[in-house]
Amino acid sequence: MTTIATQPPRSKPFHQEGMNGEQHLLLSDISWQSYVTIGNALSDRPALRLTFDRGNLEFMTTSPKHEIYKKWLSRFVDILAEEFNQPKISAGNMTFQREDLERGIEADDCFWITNEPAMRGKLTWDSMVDPAPDLGLEIEISRSVLNRLDIYAALRILEVWCFDGMAFRIYRLQADGTYKQVQESQLFPKVPMGELVRFFALIETTDDLTITRQFREWVRQFVAKA
């Protein structure tokens, strides 16, 4: 994740366009109610993500590559859960908002795994009652202007998995409320998650069914060791 060292002037919007066609627009001095209203008005635009951090509102459009990687990373989680016989709930890019923290974020996908029983059958998330997701997925084809990891940490999301097109990283929430980069996920122990990169590399040369079968066979090597 990226932290911007110098914030743009608060009176002017900040815009940047990534090399892959993704665009970021940052507005400052935005009230919580304005953020919620804007989010509701744009809720039917799946390729647009909104991130809110204490008055700063970022709009981000996603690229085709972003969407393809997102779909595959979600599929990998589905296969891991199936092979580990681990019940889960996925909520896609559901918006998570905490007015008391003045923060809101939309993951590329999110899952309740350890806390699956608490969310079973629920179609909405109540920040005052329900647990945060155990896992958030982040595709980082272009860098967010805001520090999204800080927002995930404030929301107490247990793990965040990030893929930027070249490297795969896992961040685990620590007791002090910060993330530490780790090599293995506690949600799917003993699996060398860094090797996911080679399955992403197959996307441009291999059909979906073959990738799925190869990934499943790879995962099965580690289920017995967990």
Z-matrix of the N, CA and C atoms (Angstrom, degrees):
N
C 1 1.451
C 2 1.523 1 109.88
N 3 1.321 2 116.97 1 159.41
C 4 1.441 3 121.25 2 -175.53
C 5 1.512 4 110.70 3 -119.27
N 6 1.295 5 116.31 4 135.17
C 7 1.445 6 121.58 5 170.33
C 8 1.524 7 107.97 6 -106.08
N 9 1.306 8 117.82 7 127.56
C 10 1.460 9 119.35 8 178.86
C 11 1.523 10 108.53 9 -78.50
N 12 1.328 11 116.38 10 130.43
C 13 1.455 12 120.98 11 -172.79
C 14 1.520 13 111.51 12 -73.69
N 15 1.318 14 116.61 13 -39.50
C 16 1.451 15 120.51 14 -178.54
C 17 1.515 16 109.01 15 -125.37
N 18 1.324 17 117.48 16 118.47
C 19 1.446 18 120.87 17 -179.37
C 20 1.528 19 109.75 18 -71.09
N 21 1.341 20 117.88 19 146.59
C 22 1.458 21 120.40 20 176.03
C 23 1.523 22 110.23 21 -66.96
N 24 1.324 23 117.05 22 161.29
C 25 1.459 24 119.44 23 178.78
C 26 1.516 25 111.09 24 -54.87
N 27 1.322 26 117.03 25 134.77
C 28 1.454 27 120.99 26 -173.51
C 29 1.519 28 112.47 27 -66.44
N 30 1.313 29 118.21 28 -20.12
C 31 1.449 30 120.72 29 -178.17
C 32 1.526 31 113.24 30 -87.70
N 33 1.342 32 117.52 31 -6.21
C 34 1.452 33 120.98 32 -176.36
C 35 1.523 34 110.61 33 -126.85
N 36 1.357 35 117.55 34 140.59
C 37 1.461 36 119.12 35 174.29
C 38 1.518 37 110.63 36 -69.03
N 39 1.336 38 116.07 37 149.07
C 40 1.459 39 121.84 38 179.04
C 41 1.518 40 107.59 39 -113.23
N 42 1.330 41 117.24 40 129.58
C 43 1.457 42 121.79 41 -177.06
C 44 1.521 43 109.56 42 -128.56
N 45 1.332 44 115.89 43 137.42
C 46 1.457 45 119.95 44 172.04
C 47 1.518 46 108.88 45 -142.08
N 48 1.324 47 115.23 46 147.88
C 49 1.460 48 121.14 47 179.24
C 50 1.511 49 108.46 48 -118.67
N 51 1.340 50 116.51 49 126.77
C 52 1.445 51 121.74 50 -178.67
C 53 1.522 52 111.81 51 -78.50
N 54 1.333 53 115.20 52 166.15
C 55 1.452 54 120.83 53 -178.96
C 56 1.519 55 112.10 54 -65.68
N 57 1.329 56 117.81 55 -21.99
C 58 1.457 57 121.28 56 -176.58
C 59 1.522 58 112.46 57 -99.59
N 60 1.325 59 116.52 58 14.93
C 61 1.453 60 119.41 59 177.23
C 62 1.513 61 114.53 60 89.67
N 63 1.321 62 118.00 61 -1.82
C 64 1.455 63 120.39 62 176.88
C 65 1.528 64 109.09 63 -79.03
N 66 1.318 65 115.83 64 142.59
C 67 1.453 66 120.19 65 -177.83
C 68 1.524 67 110.55 66 -123.04
N 69 1.338 68 115.02 67 146.88
C 70 1.463 69 122.03 68 179.15
C 71 1.525 70 108.61 69 -127.11
N 72 1.302 71 115.29 70 131.76
C 73 1.455 72 121.20 71 175.26
C 74 1.522 73 108.24 72 -127.64
N 75 1.328 74 116.89 73 123.99
C 76 1.463 75 121.79 74 -178.80
C 77 1.516 76 109.86 75 -112.93
N 78 1.336 77 115.75 76 126.26
C 79 1.453 78 122.43 77 174.78
C 80 1.523 79 108.56 78 -114.81
N 81 1.317 80 116.01 79 140.96
C 82 1.460 81 121.03 80 -179.97
C 83 1.524 82 110.78 81 -111.43
N 84 1.338 83 115.41 82 167.56
C 85 1.466 84 122.25 83 179.44
C 86 1.527 85 111.90 84 59.37
N 87 1.332 86 116.41 85 40.24
C 88 1.460 87 121.80 86 178.41
C 89 1.528 88 108.37 87 -98.40
N 90 1.317 89 117.37 88 129.88
C 91 1.461 90 120.91 89 179.64
C 92 1.517 91 110.37 90 -76.19
N 93 1.317 92 115.80 91 160.19
C 94 1.468 93 120.69 92 177.93
C 95 1.522 94 110.58 93 -58.91
N 96 1.307 95 117.52 94 -45.13
C 97 1.459 96 120.42 95 -177.80
C 98 1.520 97 111.28 96 -64.24
N 99 1.341 98 117.15 97 -37.37
C 100 1.466 99 119.84 98 177.56
C 101 1.525 100 110.41 99 -65.15
N 102 1.311 101 116.54 100 -41.85
C 103 1.471 102 120.68 101 177.26
C 104 1.524 103 110.98 102 -58.64
N 105 1.328 104 116.91 103 -47.36
C 106 1.468 105 120.72 104 -179.68
C 107 1.523 106 110.59 105 -62.92
N 108 1.318 107 117.12 106 -42.75
C 109 1.461 108 121.22 107 -179.70
C 110 1.519 109 111.31 108 -63.58
N 111 1.327 110 116.70 109 -44.83
C 112 1.465 111 120.72 110 178.48
C 113 1.527 112 110.35 111 -62.67
N 114 1.342 113 116.94 112 -43.93
C 115 1.455 114 120.73 113 179.16
C 116 1.509 115 112.48 114 -60.12
N 117 1.319 116 117.05 115 -41.74
C 118 1.466 117 120.58 116 178.50
C 119 1.523 118 111.16 117 -64.86
N 120 1.324 119 116.44 118 -38.26
C 121 1.463 120 120.48 119 -178.71
C 122 1.525 121 112.56 120 -69.06
N 123 1.345 122 116.19 121 -28.03
C 124 1.472 123 120.79 122 -176.81
C 125 1.528 124 112.70 123 -107.12
N 126 1.309 125 117.47 124 16.90
C 127 1.472 126 121.01 125 -173.20
C 128 1.516 127 114.08 126 -65.69
N 129 1.339 128 117.82 127 -18.88
C 130 1.468 129 120.94 128 -177.62
C 131 1.518 130 112.79 129 -95.79
N 132 1.341 131 117.36 130 18.03
C 133 1.462 132 120.68 131 179.70
C 134 1.524 133 109.12 132 -115.14
N 135 1.343 134 117.55 133 91.01
C 136 1.470 135 120.67 134 -172.19
C 137 1.522 136 115.17 135 -65.77
N 138 1.330 137 118.47 136 -23.07
C 139 1.467 138 120.41 137 -178.50
C 140 1.527 139 112.09 138 -88.67
N 141 1.336 140 117.28 139 7.41
C 142 1.459 141 121.86 140 179.25
C 143 1.522 142 108.93 141 -116.95
N 144 1.341 143 116.29 142 126.56
C 145 1.462 144 120.98 143 179.18
C 146 1.521 145 109.95 144 -115.58
N 147 1.326 146 115.18 145 138.23
C 148 1.451 147 121.79 146 177.41
C 149 1.521 148 109.87 147 -112.82
N 150 1.316 149 116.28 148 135.51
C 151 1.461 150 122.64 149 176.68
C 152 1.526 151 107.83 150 -129.50
N 153 1.330 152 116.11 151 131.48
C 154 1.461 153 120.34 152 -177.78
C 155 1.517 154 109.98 153 -124.11
N 156 1.333 155 115.05 154 131.50
C 157 1.459 156 120.29 155 -179.51
C 158 1.521 157 109.45 156 -141.73
N 159 1.319 158 115.79 157 93.47
C 160 1.460 159 123.79 158 172.72
C 161 1.529 160 112.94 159 48.63
N 162 1.327 161 114.31 160 57.15
C 163 1.457 162 120.29 161 175.91
C 164 1.513 163 115.23 162 98.56
N 165 1.336 164 117.52 163 -14.78
C 166 1.466 165 122.21 164 177.49
C 167 1.521 166 109.68 165 -100.46
N 168 1.315 167 116.48 166 125.23
C 169 1.462 168 122.06 167 -178.24
C 170 1.521 169 109.06 168 -119.02
N 171 1.333 170 115.37 169 119.90
C 172 1.466 171 121.22 170 178.50
C 173 1.522 172 110.18 171 -107.03
N 174 1.328 173 114.96 172 131.27
C 175 1.456 174 122.46 173 170.73
C 176 1.525 175 107.08 174 -103.12
N 177 1.325 176 116.67 175 132.76
C 178 1.459 177 120.53 176 178.72
C 179 1.518 178 109.64 177 -134.01
N 180 1.331 179 116.76 178 128.09
C 181 1.459 180 120.54 179 172.23
C 182 1.520 181 108.57 180 -96.49
N 183 1.314 182 117.27 181 141.02
C 184 1.462 183 121.55 182 -177.19
C 185 1.521 184 110.76 183 -100.49
N 186 1.339 185 114.92 184 151.99
C 187 1.465 186 122.30 185 -178.13
C 188 1.528 187 110.55 186 -94.21
N 189 1.334 188 117.89 187 165.33
C 190 1.463 189 120.54 188 174.29
C 191 1.531 190 112.54 189 -55.80
N 192 1.348 191 116.76 190 -41.21
C 193 1.467 192 119.78 191 178.75
C 194 1.530 193 110.43 192 -61.23
N 195 1.316 194 116.37 193 -42.57
C 196 1.464 195 121.14 194 177.51
C 197 1.526 196 110.37 195 -55.99
N 198 1.321 197 116.76 196 -47.39
C 199 1.459 198 121.20 197 -176.62
C 200 1.532 199 111.73 198 -66.59
N 201 1.330 200 116.47 199 -37.22
C 202 1.472 201 119.53 200 178.76
C 203 1.519 202 110.71 201 -66.69
N 204 1.336 203 116.93 202 -47.04
C 205 1.458 204 120.24 203 178.09
C 206 1.533 205 110.92 204 -61.68
N 207 1.323 206 116.69 205 -40.19
C 208 1.466 207 120.55 206 179.25
C 209 1.532 208 110.97 207 -60.16
N 210 1.313 209 115.70 208 -45.66
C 211 1.464 210 119.50 209 -179.25
C 212 1.518 211 111.05 210 -62.23
N 213 1.350 212 116.54 211 -40.98
C 214 1.460 213 119.37 212 -178.57
C 215 1.523 214 111.77 213 -70.48
N 216 1.326 215 118.38 214 -39.97
C 217 1.462 216 118.84 215 178.96
C 218 1.526 217 110.82 216 -64.42
N 219 1.317 218 117.52 217 -38.55
C 220 1.461 219 120.55 218 175.66
C 221 1.526 220 111.05 219 -63.18
N 222 1.324 221 115.56 220 -39.51
C 223 1.466 222 119.25 221 178.79
C 224 1.528 223 110.86 222 -64.76
N 225 1.331 224 116.55 223 -39.21
C 226 1.463 225 119.62 224 177.84
C 227 1.535 226 110.90 225 -61.70
N 228 1.330 227 116.78 226 -40.14
C 229 1.469 228 119.49 227 177.16
C 230 1.525 229 110.11 228 -63.58
N 231 1.318 230 117.09 229 -41.98
C 232 1.467 231 120.38 230 178.83
C 233 1.530 232 110.97 231 -58.30
N 234 1.334 233 116.38 232 -43.90
C 235 1.464 234 120.30 233 -178.87
C 236 1.526 235 110.74 234 -68.34
N 237 1.312 236 117.35 235 -42.39
C 238 1.466 237 120.73 236 176.77
C 239 1.517 238 110.75 237 -57.37
N 240 1.319 239 116.98 238 -47.13
C 241 1.458 240 120.70 239 -178.95
C 242 1.528 241 111.02 240 -63.42
N 243 1.314 242 116.70 241 -40.85
C 244 1.465 243 120.29 242 179.99
C 245 1.526 244 111.08 243 -64.52
N 246 1.327 245 116.99 244 -46.55
C 247 1.457 246 120.28 245 -177.30
C 248 1.534 247 112.23 246 -70.45
N 249 1.334 248 117.32 247 -30.32
C 250 1.462 249 120.68 248 176.50
C 251 1.528 250 111.49 249 -86.56
N 252 1.324 251 116.03 250 2.80
C 253 1.476 252 121.64 251 -178.98
C 254 1.530 253 110.05 252 52.81
N 255 1.326 254 114.92 253 45.36
C 256 1.461 255 121.79 254 -175.35
C 257 1.523 256 109.92 255 -110.64
N 258 1.338 257 118.62 256 109.89
C 259 1.463 258 119.78 257 175.93
C 260 1.525 259 110.73 258 -58.59
N 261 1.313 260 115.95 259 146.79
C 262 1.461 261 120.97 260 179.67
C 263 1.513 262 109.28 261 -152.19
N 264 1.313 263 114.59 262 164.81
C 265 1.461 264 122.22 263 171.79
C 266 1.518 265 107.74 264 -130.92
N 267 1.319 266 116.25 265 131.62
C 268 1.455 267 121.11 266 176.59
C 269 1.520 268 109.13 267 -109.65
N 270 1.333 269 115.57 268 140.92
C 271 1.463 270 119.96 269 178.04
C 272 1.521 271 111.97 270 -122.20
N 273 1.327 272 117.74 271 16.22
C 274 1.451 273 120.56 272 177.48
C 275 1.525 274 111.64 273 58.28
N 276 1.329 275 116.06 274 -139.65
C 277 1.463 276 119.69 275 -179.02
C 278 1.533 277 111.21 276 -95.47
N 279 1.318 278 115.86 277 44.31
C 280 1.458 279 121.47 278 175.65
C 281 1.528 280 110.44 279 -53.59
N 282 1.324 281 116.11 280 144.02
C 283 1.458 282 121.42 281 177.50
C 284 1.521 283 110.33 282 -84.76
N 285 1.325 284 115.96 283 128.43
C 286 1.461 285 121.63 284 176.54
C 287 1.523 286 108.39 285 -110.98
N 288 1.328 287 115.55 286 120.81
C 289 1.450 288 121.06 287 -175.29
C 290 1.525 289 110.45 288 -128.68
N 291 1.331 290 115.60 289 136.69
C 292 1.465 291 122.03 290 174.14
C 293 1.522 292 107.86 291 -129.59
N 294 1.328 293 115.73 292 103.14
C 295 1.462 294 119.50 293 -178.93
C 296 1.522 295 111.08 294 -63.23
N 297 1.352 296 116.80 295 -35.17
C 298 1.459 297 119.10 296 -179.40
C 299 1.526 298 112.02 297 -65.06
N 300 1.344 299 116.90 298 -26.23
C 301 1.465 300 121.53 299 177.47
C 302 1.528 301 112.16 300 -96.66
N 303 1.333 302 116.02 301 -11.38
C 304 1.467 303 122.29 302 -174.50
C 305 1.523 304 110.77 303 55.81
N 306 1.323 305 114.48 304 47.57
C 307 1.461 306 119.60 305 -179.57
C 308 1.523 307 109.72 306 -141.34
N 309 1.318 308 114.49 307 147.48
C 310 1.453 309 120.62 308 176.95
C 311 1.511 310 110.19 309 -154.34
N 312 1.327 311 116.51 310 146.42
C 313 1.465 312 120.24 311 -175.82
C 314 1.519 313 110.10 312 -152.63
N 315 1.330 314 115.43 313 153.58
C 316 1.464 315 122.98 314 173.63
C 317 1.524 316 107.38 315 -122.24
N 318 1.305 317 117.01 316 111.92
C 319 1.469 318 120.52 317 176.08
C 320 1.523 319 109.32 318 -73.36
N 321 1.324 320 116.71 319 164.81
C 322 1.461 321 118.93 320 172.46
C 323 1.520 322 110.50 321 -70.08
N 324 1.306 323 116.59 322 -32.26
C 325 1.463 324 123.24 323 170.25
C 326 1.520 325 106.07 324 -161.98
N 327 1.306 326 117.05 325 158.43
C 328 1.463 327 120.60 326 179.16
C 329 1.512 328 109.49 327 -146.77
N 330 1.330 329 115.64 328 153.95
C 331 1.459 330 121.10 329 -173.91
C 332 1.522 331 110.75 330 -141.51
N 333 1.316 332 115.08 331 141.49
C 334 1.461 333 121.68 332 164.72
C 335 1.526 334 106.58 333 -101.60
N 336 1.306 335 116.35 334 123.52
C 337 1.466 336 121.60 335 -177.78
C 338 1.521 337 108.78 336 -121.73
N 339 1.330 338 117.32 337 -69.45
C 340 1.457 339 120.10 338 173.44
C 341 1.518 340 110.70 339 -59.13
N 342 1.318 341 116.42 340 -39.17
C 343 1.470 342 121.93 341 -177.59
C 344 1.523 343 113.13 342 -95.78
N 345 1.321 344 116.56 343 18.68
C 346 1.472 345 119.32 344 -179.63
C 347 1.524 346 112.95 345 -56.17
N 348 1.351 347 120.05 346 -42.59
C 349 1.477 348 118.87 347 -178.90
C 350 1.527 349 113.32 348 -59.29
N 351 1.331 350 116.91 349 -33.07
C 352 1.466 351 120.07 350 -178.13
C 353 1.523 352 112.31 351 -71.99
N 354 1.330 353 117.29 352 -21.95
C 355 1.462 354 120.87 353 -177.31
C 356 1.516 355 113.44 354 -108.64
N 357 1.289 356 117.36 355 -1.05
C 358 1.474 357 120.47 356 -176.52
C 359 1.529 358 110.58 357 -60.18
N 360 1.321 359 114.93 358 127.01
C 361 1.452 360 120.42 359 177.79
C 362 1.514 361 115.06 360 85.47
N 363 1.336 362 118.21 361 -4.51
C 364 1.460 363 120.84 362 -178.70
C 365 1.527 364 110.36 363 -92.17
N 366 1.322 365 116.06 364 138.66
C 367 1.461 366 121.57 365 179.99
C 368 1.520 367 112.26 366 -108.58
N 369 1.328 368 117.21 367 -2.75
C 370 1.459 369 121.79 368 175.78
C 371 1.517 370 108.61 369 -134.92
N 372 1.349 371 115.56 370 165.37
C 373 1.462 372 121.72 371 -179.83
C 374 1.510 373 109.57 372 -120.64
N 375 1.329 374 116.07 373 125.36
C 376 1.458 375 122.60 374 178.59
C 377 1.521 376 108.07 375 -108.05
N 378 1.322 377 117.40 376 111.47
C 379 1.458 378 121.37 377 -175.24
C 380 1.524 379 112.94 378 -62.15
N 381 1.323 380 117.49 379 -21.25
C 382 1.458 381 120.71 380 -178.78
C 383 1.526 382 112.48 381 -84.67
N 384 1.324 383 116.60 382 -15.15
C 385 1.467 384 121.28 383 -173.87
C 386 1.520 385 112.56 384 -123.87
N 387 1.319 386 116.45 385 -43.87
C 388 1.457 387 121.09 386 -168.98
C 389 1.532 388 111.92 387 -89.96
N 390 1.342 389 116.50 388 149.59
C 391 1.468 390 119.63 389 176.51
C 392 1.521 391 111.27 390 -71.16
N 393 1.316 392 115.79 391 153.29
C 394 1.462 393 120.29 392 173.28
C 395 1.526 394 109.05 393 -69.47
N 396 1.319 395 118.17 394 158.93
C 397 1.468 396 119.72 395 176.29
C 398 1.529 397 111.17 396 -59.16
N 399 1.312 398 115.33 397 151.66
C 400 1.462 399 120.73 398 175.47
C 401 1.525 400 111.52 399 -78.80
N 402 1.326 401 116.47 400 -23.56
C 403 1.459 402 120.19 401 -173.16
C 404 1.517 403 110.61 402 -144.17
N 405 1.333 404 116.17 403 130.94
C 406 1.453 405 122.36 404 171.28
C 407 1.514 406 109.59 405 -119.83
N 408 1.326 407 116.92 406 141.45
C 409 1.458 408 122.34 407 179.19
C 410 1.523 409 110.29 408 -108.41
N 411 1.325 410 115.72 409 136.34
C 412 1.458 411 121.88 410 -178.79
C 413 1.529 412 109.98 411 -131.35
N 414 1.317 413 116.44 412 119.41
C 415 1.455 414 121.89 413 170.66
C 416 1.522 415 106.86 414 -98.00
N 417 1.327 416 116.56 415 125.06
C 418 1.462 417 121.53 416 -171.02
C 419 1.529 418 111.24 417 -117.54
N 420 1.330 419 116.63 418 54.30
C 421 1.463 420 120.08 419 177.90
C 422 1.526 421 109.97 420 -61.37
N 423 1.320 422 116.27 421 -38.92
C 424 1.465 423 121.22 422 170.22
C 425 1.520 424 107.09 423 -127.22
N 426 1.322 425 116.11 424 155.28
C 427 1.447 426 120.95 425 -172.83
C 428 1.519 427 112.01 426 -86.05
N 429 1.301 428 115.75 427 135.44
C 430 1.454 429 120.89 428 174.24
C 431 1.521 430 110.17 429 -67.39
N 432 1.317 431 116.36 430 147.21
C 433 1.458 432 120.63 431 175.06
C 434 1.532 433 110.11 432 -71.14
N 435 1.330 434 116.16 433 -38.79
C 436 1.451 435 121.44 434 179.41
C 437 1.522 436 110.76 435 -86.50
N 438 1.311 437 116.97 436 158.65
C 439 1.461 438 122.00 437 177.52
C 440 1.529 439 108.67 438 -84.53
N 441 1.317 440 115.60 439 95.35
C 442 1.459 441 120.14 440 -175.22
C 443 1.533 442 112.39 441 -69.33
N 444 1.329 443 116.86 442 -31.07
C 445 1.467 444 119.03 443 177.98
C 446 1.522 445 111.43 444 -61.36
N 447 1.326 446 117.18 445 -38.30
C 448 1.460 447 120.06 446 177.70
C 449 1.526 448 111.14 447 -60.96
N 450 1.314 449 115.94 448 -37.71
C 451 1.465 450 119.84 449 -179.64
C 452 1.524 451 109.99 450 -70.70
N 453 1.324 452 117.63 451 -44.26
C 454 1.467 453 120.53 452 175.46
C 455 1.526 454 110.61 453 -56.80
N 456 1.329 455 116.52 454 -42.87
C 457 1.462 456 120.07 455 -179.02
C 458 1.525 457 110.90 456 -64.26
N 459 1.322 458 116.96 457 -42.12
C 460 1.460 459 120.56 458 178.93
C 461 1.523 460 111.32 459 -61.86
N 462 1.333 461 116.53 460 -33.30
C 463 1.466 462 121.51 461 178.65
C 464 1.527 463 112.55 462 -82.41
N 465 1.344 464 117.07 463 -5.97
C 466 1.464 465 123.88 464 176.39
C 467 1.533 466 112.32 465 66.83
N 468 1.316 467 116.57 466 41.48
C 469 1.465 468 120.77 467 175.25
C 470 1.518 469 108.29 468 -82.81
N 471 1.323 470 116.21 469 124.20
C 472 1.453 471 122.77 470 -166.66
C 473 1.525 472 114.06 471 -59.96
N 474 1.325 473 117.34 472 -48.34
C 475 1.462 474 121.51 473 179.59
C 476 1.516 475 109.93 474 -134.87
N 477 1.338 476 115.20 475 146.89
C 478 1.458 477 121.74 476 171.86
C 479 1.524 478 107.38 477 -126.44
N 480 1.350 479 116.24 478 127.23
C 481 1.455 480 121.62 479 177.43
C 482 1.526 481 107.79 480 -105.92
N 483 1.319 482 116.59 481 130.33
C 484 1.464 483 121.97 482 -175.56
C 485 1.519 484 110.72 483 -124.37
N 486 1.327 485 115.83 484 136.33
C 487 1.461 486 121.32 485 173.19
C 488 1.517 487 107.99 486 -133.21
N 489 1.341 488 116.81 487 127.81
C 490 1.462 489 121.11 488 -176.24
C 491 1.526 490 113.32 489 -110.81
N 492 1.327 491 116.32 490 13.82
C 493 1.457 492 120.45 491 -178.42
C 494 1.513 493 112.98 492 97.88
N 495 1.345 494 116.69 493 -16.09
C 496 1.460 495 121.18 494 179.37
C 497 1.529 496 112.46 495 -130.56
N 498 1.327 497 117.12 496 -38.92
C 499 1.463 498 121.41 497 -175.75
C 500 1.524 499 110.32 498 -127.71
N 501 1.326 500 114.63 499 148.67
C 502 1.464 501 121.48 500 177.05
C 503 1.526 502 108.10 501 -115.14
N 504 1.322 503 116.38 502 130.86
C 505 1.463 504 121.20 503 -176.90
C 506 1.528 505 110.59 504 -131.94
N 507 1.334 506 114.85 505 146.26
C 508 1.459 507 121.65 506 176.12
C 509 1.517 508 108.60 507 -118.34
N 510 1.319 509 116.30 508 130.70
C 511 1.459 510 121.81 509 175.82
C 512 1.523 511 108.59 510 -116.00
N 513 1.334 512 115.12 511 128.75
C 514 1.465 513 121.76 512 -177.65
C 515 1.525 514 109.14 513 -112.99
N 516 1.325 515 116.46 514 131.29
C 517 1.457 516 121.35 515 -179.31
C 518 1.524 517 110.15 516 -69.40
N 519 1.330 518 115.78 517 132.12
C 520 1.454 519 121.84 518 -179.09
C 521 1.531 520 110.79 519 -100.84
N 522 1.326 521 115.55 520 170.45
C 523 1.460 522 121.08 521 -177.54
C 524 1.522 523 112.03 522 -62.01
N 525 1.335 524 117.13 523 -27.63
C 526 1.463 525 120.08 524 -178.55
C 527 1.525 526 112.63 525 -85.55
N 528 1.350 527 116.92 526 5.44
C 529 1.456 528 120.31 527 176.56
C 530 1.507 529 115.27 528 85.39
N 531 1.331 530 118.19 529 10.52
C 532 1.458 531 122.20 530 176.61
C 533 1.522 532 109.27 531 -113.06
N 534 1.334 533 116.21 532 165.69
C 535 1.458 534 120.83 533 178.66
C 536 1.519 535 111.41 534 -97.57
N 537 1.314 536 114.77 535 144.55
C 538 1.452 537 122.46 536 173.19
C 539 1.524 538 108.18 537 -120.80
N 540 1.326 539 117.31 538 133.75
C 541 1.454 540 119.78 539 177.00
C 542 1.521 541 108.98 540 -74.80
N 543 1.335 542 116.15 541 130.73
C 544 1.460 543 122.18 542 -177.05
C 545 1.522 544 109.00 543 -128.67
N 546 1.324 545 115.94 544 164.81
C 547 1.458 546 121.77 545 -178.06
C 548 1.517 547 113.28 546 -89.73
N 549 1.333 548 116.56 547 -28.78
C 550 1.464 549 121.02 548 -177.81
C 551 1.520 550 110.05 549 -125.53
N 552 1.319 551 114.80 550 151.14
C 553 1.451 552 121.13 551 174.78
C 554 1.524 553 109.82 552 -88.59
N 555 1.325 554 116.40 553 135.75
C 556 1.464 555 118.93 554 173.92
C 557 1.515 556 111.53 555 -73.72
N 558 1.319 557 116.86 556 -15.90
C 559 1.463 558 120.39 557 178.82
C 560 1.529 559 111.16 558 -75.52
N 561 1.339 560 116.38 559 -32.31
C 562 1.467 561 122.15 560 177.97
C 563 1.528 562 107.50 561 -134.47
N 564 1.315 563 117.30 562 77.11
C 565 1.473 564 121.14 563 -172.00
C 566 1.519 565 113.41 564 -64.55
N 567 1.333 566 114.00 565 152.92
C 568 1.459 567 125.10 566 175.56
C 569 1.527 568 114.02 567 76.01
N 570 1.318 569 117.61 568 -2.78
C 571 1.461 570 119.76 569 178.94
C 572 1.534 571 108.69 570 -88.45
N 573 1.337 572 118.82 571 121.50
C 574 1.477 573 121.10 572 179.11
C 575 1.526 574 110.46 573 -75.11
N 576 1.315 575 115.96 574 86.05
C 577 1.453 576 121.62 575 -167.89
C 578 1.524 577 113.75 576 -63.14
N 579 1.326 578 117.69 577 -24.03
C 580 1.451 579 119.37 578 178.39
C 581 1.514 580 113.07 579 -59.38
N 582 1.329 581 116.66 580 -22.29
C 583 1.459 582 120.55 581 -178.91
C 584 1.529 583 112.87 582 -75.17
N 585 1.325 584 117.03 583 -5.64
C 586 1.464 585 119.06 584 176.52
C 587 1.526 586 111.46 585 -59.36
N 588 1.317 587 116.64 586 -24.32
C 589 1.466 588 120.78 587 -178.12
C 590 1.521 589 110.96 588 -55.94
N 591 1.317 590 117.05 589 -38.51
C 592 1.470 591 118.52 590 -176.40
C 593 1.523 592 112.34 591 -70.35
N 594 1.330 593 116.71 592 -24.44
C 595 1.467 594 119.08 593 176.66
C 596 1.523 595 110.76 594 -78.34
N 597 1.341 596 117.41 595 -34.71
C 598 1.457 597 119.55 596 172.13
C 599 1.523 598 110.66 597 -62.69
N 600 1.326 599 116.74 598 -35.55
C 601 1.463 600 120.81 599 -178.46
C 602 1.525 601 112.05 600 -65.18
N 603 1.324 602 117.34 601 -22.39
C 604 1.460 603 121.26 602 -179.32
C 605 1.525 604 113.36 603 -75.72
N 606 1.333 605 116.29 604 -16.29
C 607 1.460 606 120.28 605 -171.83
C 608 1.529 607 112.40 606 -57.02
N 609 1.334 608 116.97 607 -37.24
C 610 1.466 609 119.96 608 -175.18
C 611 1.521 610 113.33 609 -81.25
N 612 1.339 611 118.24 610 -9.53
C 613 1.469 612 119.55 611 -174.94
C 614 1.524 613 113.92 612 -126.60
N 615 1.335 614 117.51 613 -11.63
C 616 1.463 615 120.68 614 -168.71
C 617 1.527 616 110.05 615 -128.96
N 618 1.333 617 116.31 616 146.65
C 619 1.459 618 119.67 617 179.79
C 620 1.529 619 110.76 618 -73.70
N 621 1.318 620 115.50 619 158.71
C 622 1.465 621 122.18 620 -174.94
C 623 1.522 622 112.61 621 -58.40
N 624 1.312 623 116.95 622 -42.71
C 625 1.457 624 120.09 623 -175.99
C 626 1.524 625 110.85 624 -64.17
N 627 1.317 626 117.17 625 -41.67
C 628 1.466 627 120.53 626 179.95
C 629 1.525 628 110.94 627 -65.14
N 630 1.333 629 117.27 628 -43.21
C 631 1.467 630 119.88 629 178.05
C 632 1.519 631 110.63 630 -60.70
N 633 1.318 632 116.41 631 -43.87
C 634 1.464 633 120.83 632 -179.68
C 635 1.523 634 110.88 633 -61.10
N 636 1.314 635 116.95 634 -45.00
C 637 1.470 636 120.72 635 -179.68
C 638 1.523 637 111.28 636 -65.29
N 639 1.330 638 117.28 637 -42.72
C 640 1.462 639 120.04 638 -179.79
C 641 1.522 640 111.32 639 -65.83
N 642 1.326 641 116.47 640 -39.57
C 643 1.458 642 119.06 641 179.07
C 644 1.528 643 110.63 642 -66.09
N 645 1.310 644 117.10 643 -41.70
C 646 1.464 645 120.51 644 -179.99
C 647 1.533 646 110.67 645 -62.70
N 648 1.309 647 116.88 646 -42.96
C 649 1.469 648 120.47 647 178.29
C 650 1.524 649 110.68 648 -62.97
N 651 1.327 650 116.67 649 -38.83
C 652 1.461 651 121.33 650 178.65
C 653 1.526 652 111.08 651 -63.98
N 654 1.317 653 117.02 652 -45.10
C 655 1.468 654 121.54 653 -179.15
C 656 1.514 655 111.28 654 -61.93
N 657 1.316 656 117.08 655 -38.65
C 658 1.467 657 121.11 656 -176.05
C 659 1.523 658 112.39 657 -62.23
N 660 1.330 659 117.80 658 -21.07
C 661 1.454 660 120.11 659 176.64
C 662 1.518 661 112.29 660 -63.96
N 663 1.317 662 117.20 661 -27.40
C 664 1.456 663 121.62 662 -170.64
C 665 1.528 664 113.51 663 -105.81
N 666 1.324 665 116.76 664 -11.23
C 667 1.469 666 118.89 665 -178.04
C 668 1.529 667 110.36 666 -63.02
N 669 1.314 668 116.93 667 -43.76
C 670 1.463 669 120.15 668 -178.57
C 671 1.523 670 113.45 669 -66.78
N 672 1.350 671 116.79 670 -22.94
C 673 1.453 672 121.30 671 -178.16
C 674 1.530 673 112.86 672 -84.41
N 675 1.324 674 115.66 673 -16.91
C 676 1.476 675 119.47 674 -173.90
C 677 1.528 676 111.71 675 -73.89
